[in-house]
Amino acid sequence: MLWFLLFACGGGAPNEGGPAPLTLTLAGYTTPREAYAELLPRFAERWKAEHGQELRFETSWQASGAQSRAVAGGFEADVVALSLAPDVDRLVEAGLVAPTWASAPHGGMVTTSLVVVAVRPGNPRGIQDWPDLAAPGLEVLTPNVRTSGGAMWNVAGVVGAGLRGRAGVNAGDEAGAEALLAGVLRNVKVMDKGARESLVNFEKGVGDAAITYENEVLVARAAGRPMDYVVPPSTIVIENPVAVVDGYVDRRGTRAAAEALVAWLHTDEAQAVYARHGLRPVQASLIPSDWPRPEDAFRVADFGGWPALTQRLFADGALYDRALAQAQGR
Amino acid sequence: MRLHLALRAAWIGWQTLLVLLPVAAVAHRAAQEGLGGVTGALADPIAKAALGLSVGLGFVCAAVHAVLGTALAWALVRWDFVGRVWLQALIDLPLAVPTLVAGLLVVALTGPATPLGRGLEAAGLPVSFAVPGVVLALLFVTLPNVVRTVKPVLEGLDPAEEEAAILLGASDARVLRSVVLPPLVPAIGAGCAQVFGRCVAEFGAVAAVSGNIPGKTLTASVWVLGEVEAGDLVAASVVSLVLLAAAVLMHGLSLRLSRWAGARRG
């Protein structure tokens, strides 16, 4: 913290009578780090042109849940970019973010992605849909739901498809969806701490398939790592929020810049940058036309929002726990 | 004299604070939901399996190093060979390496991307992302422990006793059983206790290689991380306390045995 203050003060050198430089702190989850490395300098340029003020950025990247807990615990970030809405809701509970954050355009979300299945080049195991992941002898990677927000999206993708009457399960058949998930979990070989570690293990040659996000695969492929991916006919749309941390910006005098940044991130220009880094823009019209479109792309809202979905899937003794027990023959 | 006493009291007080405060904090958290919270956390089948696995790993590694560590220490003390100093340095290497690296090493050697890993897997004996891989990583991490407790005792023993036994016609096995081992037993026990404590508590080496499948390859220390991340601090604290108790127990045992070994030597 002291280091940060020093940095902020050190930046206060007088610059030709213009306003003193301003430093914005962005606390993000790790996935979009490269996108922000491109986005933030662009916004700073724009801000300088419009306000004559130099804008600097301090950034912090770690797993979404850990980042959210850090901000709730006193890490004074002006803007948060997190993996899933509950991590922003934690800041609402801490009195740091106004409950109205979700009524911003696109429900406070800035990017989306899809839960997909990464497979070996050429898809040698012929994986097309979720039930294929339960094939005997197949090895699957997915992170641990206790430590990874990404794993919760993955489970919601599998179970949600089942509950919606896809993936060989009758609509609303809770036991069927549980059996589908149990079949997949039975094949899980490694449960990593987070989504990135999981895909890194897949790249190292572990497993036949990895449940992951589309953007993770696109980034890995852009880096020259050979893998294909399959979009199941029915899968969940991952929605990533951004929010201004009201509790800190007023004290730090950064509200105007923080709000302008969040608004700018929704412009076509910024959304196109996200797309270049494998993330789907929230405006459907901006999604590159050659990206796959699943028949049935559903959202958390289709299951009544995160609190309801968390209760139904991840509470103690809920669907996930039961499926895990079933997978292990307990 | 008074100053000396005051210093001593301050020192002991400081040590006590350093250890007792964090432990008290964990205990306080564990007790937050009363007895029900404690029994509930311990009744969880995944937590039970994780604790069982951790304790089992501790015993297996302690048993292996009881033999391997003693043999290594004996070779280092009794044999004079080129590179002895280097061997000693190599044995101490795990002390200087982040334990995560130990896990990654095992994956690099026996992972599914390697011919060895594929062969083992085909033979029905997967190492990486299975229990054997965890054992290998833990054996690496705990390699110095027994060597370090046994070696000084061995150095204090007079080789003349062994030579006398041989001259009197005792077989190698008899020399080992009746002359070499008895004075070493307490030191071996102390080293094993350290190995056990380390294995039960180890995180980095385990998380990289185990696969972390609940009920199968998920160890207690990794399970605790999951509960912390998921916000179930009571369950995490309860299992942490169990781990802590095991470690304290083993450490106490280790100290006791070391003292006994020292007394026998003197």
Interface residues (C-beta under 8 A of the other chain):
Chain A: G65 A66 N144 V145 R146 T147 V188 K189 V190 M191 D192 K193 K204 G205 V206 G207 L324 A325 Q328 R330
Chain B: P45 I46 V107 G111 P112 A113 S128 F129 A207 G211 N212 I213 P214 G215 K216 L218 L225 G226 E227 E229 A230
